Amino acid sequence: LMATQRVIQTEEDIWKTLDNALAYYAAKIETPAYSSGWVLKAKRTKQSVYDIAYQELYKIYATGIDEGYSEEDMASFMNRLSNIYFDYIQSRWPKMH
């Protein structure tokens, strides 16, 4: 967390590089926080947690595209990021669908 905070001091720093964005979105504090919110929303709305995660992760993808990254770069980035989140959700809530 401290290393991430040293690199990302302002919101603009998040998208300076894809490594910064990955460090921010995959930070040890962010992954459980986002995942927990998605699980709660899934329970409340009776949707799949993975459908909700895809919707939310798409917003991150769209932001990256808006920040000027290519679809190819963002696809690779999102593959890495979604694996982190989906692995976390599966390990924390193995019975969630």
Secondary structure, DSSP 8 states (H G I E B T S, - for coil): -HHHHHH--SHHHHTSSHHHHHHHHT-TTHHHHHHHHHHHHHHHHT--HHHHHHHHHHHHHHHHHHTT--HHHHHHHHHHHHHHHHHHHHHH-TT--
